[in-house]
């Protein structure tokens, strides 16, 4: 797999973690819906790619899962953020905010501002 | 690191992949169901709801596969898949599988067995640190025709101080009477210079070794003993250090015990099993004061200075020798051309077993190769039967490389199973196999199935699998699925290329087995030539027992110092020996008189000084002499040609007399009558010895050499310390040694009696190494012949099977059945002859390489070559006859309908 998808996956992973942080335990479908809602049309993402990512995150220990009943009494797997996941989320959020801030500053700079 | 972590992660996933995939599928299904429900709620029709859900989700299968590919090890997975498939394939054809595995198992088992011997003997001959620094120093006097004459003490000192060596030790060897332990015993000991263990780099189990800087001229009266002797003679006494023991009546003190695994170096198994070492400076009593031209006839072993190669050391040594010759011209006459050689110690230890072992390894490798060819042939036959399967798989999109890999996996699985079976076989037969190996092999005790040997077996298995997997895999890669599938309706027919390969394999098989058979044939005939050689003496009904008179370091205390003193003892032993039950004749002699039973160290080489043959500054020739009592010649049935034998009237007060053999007469008194001629064996000796008789040559020195010059001296006129007692009659080998011991010890309680052997056993023992090599090669050759026969049988059967329809048509059209038979036989004969031609040439090369192992037979002996070629052709024809008859009996109606 190329470098590109890793970056995108990294982003997607952060979205998943944040979603679980905000909404609490969720099943896969719920997470997908939430991401879709928030990002709207801006993010063209195949919902299917979410599931391998969930497996991977669980494998890495950022999230855990257990089977339970969903709203309409279907059996579903619920994912929740672990302590490690929360730490990871905080670290990555900070990283992103920094990157975003730096990028923002660069974009704000105009030619006449330069000494 | 990152890569490694990722790999481990993948490896973990590989193990749990089924579960992960299962879960992924469930989750995806859940998601799709939820999405479909929602779409339904939004008012879509059911089918559309599901379709939209799928569209939004993306390609389920692709996601699964890419997840899989990313998280797992595709190579290992397909390997596992191939292995599973290969196992199923083998299980489906148990006949093929068992024959193939058995063939490979025998081949690999035999190869590994021989390799384990080679590994211990040739590859690791010296169990010491930095073995490549160890050399043996040999010096020759080519001008006097003398080799390996030994260094004098002065030469030893000069070489030691030259800076070429870290340590240079001198060591003798022999057996000694040990008393002061539980029983008087004869043990093998080495008088060594104090730096001997420093040369080897050995450490004691406890106690200490000799001080390498010790400059004591004579014996230091300190000894080091082996672990074996410590346990056997001293009951593993923990207070052994400082304990005294007596060797030939001299008292020594034990200062150290070697570890259990320590083995001494040496050419003979006796030397390697040395049990006691005494330090001696070789420059004082009991040895003569050192003189430059008095050579010690001892072995010199050295450890080269670090970083010095043998070649570099040799050139420095040559310069040193040249300057010594200039410095002492009187001691080094130019004619004798003194030279000093460095020989790697490993070579000098392995010596004469290298060639037979290399031959054996070559022979067994050939057998393995023939086995591989056979399995390849079987595989090819199966491949053409499985052609349809391969074609279908290829048509369904399997890549060629994938099919080739599959076939190679099958071959490797076969060879691995064969290898495992072979090793298992080897472990079961280990005891039996080791008992066949002759004792004379160096490091016999160290032969084992070590990790190195197992690694070798693994390597050979992989190699074998690759060899016999290549042909079928190659053909699979060439196969055209279209043609294969089209042909299928009309019965399977292997491609022409495949038949060609099979023929080539059979030809090579025949060539290889002819090489082996001719090698075995030549060895067999050499053995037979040697076996039927007239010995010149009659070993039947003769038992020999050894004893040893002590040699104290102070000659004045020697109670057997003169011939007169010793002859009293000898006459008493002879008288008592004759009284034993069944004994008809008794004789005594020294070890050199013991036919075939003596090692290099037991010989008594002397310079031969003939009256009237002045050597004019040249070194006199070196000859072997043995000491015997008058009864010796009659007891061994040796023929007197001229003159007389010893009589009872020859005693120490009458003139010294000798009997010589024919070879001696011819070599040293050519064109003149040796009877009555005078000679002496010690330049300082004032009296001459007279030749009184000539006996026929006997192969007492070695079976291979008939005409070694020999001098026999009279035991009543000359002392000998190493005695052998010869007894002939209807003897009971179980009781005789004990009875002889009682009789000898009733004369002198301190004499050890040991080494009882039946002379016929000694004679066959002298043939043992040769017999071992011959037996093994013969066995390999027969196996090869069998395999080659099976190979040609299989191929011809296959050809007949393929051509059943064609043969049916021919018969239907009126072909004579006999001509069908001829057609098939011709095919087989062509293969056999082609194989024989190639094998003939290869065998010529091989037989010349092994010329050193042959006796009285030319390496290109026409009888052996032609005879065995005929045998091989006959086997080929017999193997072809069965399928040929089947072809002849083909019923055209059945054959045509069957299609």
HADDOCK unambig.tbl for C-alpha pairs under 7 A between the chains (distance, minus, plus):
assign (segid A and resid 1 and name CA) (segid B and resid 70 and name CA) 6.95 0.50 0.50
assign (segid A and resid 28 and name CA) (segid B and resid 31 and name CA) 6.94 0.50 0.50
assign (segid A and resid 29 and name CA) (segid B and resid 31 and name CA) 5.38 0.50 0.50
assign (segid A and resid 46 and name CA) (segid B and resid 56 and name CA) 6.57 0.50 0.50
assign (segid A and resid 46 and name CA) (segid B and resid 57 and name CA) 5.58 0.50 0.50
assign (segid A and resid 46 and name CA) (segid B and resid 58 and name CA) 5.50 0.50 0.50
assign (segid A and resid 47 and name CA) (segid B and resid 56 and name CA) 6.66 0.50 0.50
assign (segid A and resid 47 and name CA) (segid B and resid 57 and name CA) 4.73 0.50 0.50
assign (segid A and resid 47 and name CA) (segid B and resid 58 and name CA) 6.78 0.50 0.50
assign (segid A and resid 48 and name CA) (segid B and resid 57 and name CA) 4.83 0.50 0.50
assign (segid A and resid 48 and name CA) (segid B and resid 58 and name CA) 5.63 0.50 0.50
assign (segid A and resid 48 and name CA) (segid B and resid 60 and name CA) 6.81 0.50 0.50
assign (segid A and resid 48 and name CA) (segid B and resid 63 and name CA) 6.88 0.50 0.50
assign (segid A and resid 49 and name CA) (segid B and resid 63 and name CA) 6.55 0.50 0.50
assign (segid A and resid 51 and name CA) (segid B and resid 24 and name CA) 6.60 0.50 0.50
assign (segid A and resid 52 and name CA) (segid B and resid 67 and name CA) 6.15 0.50 0.50
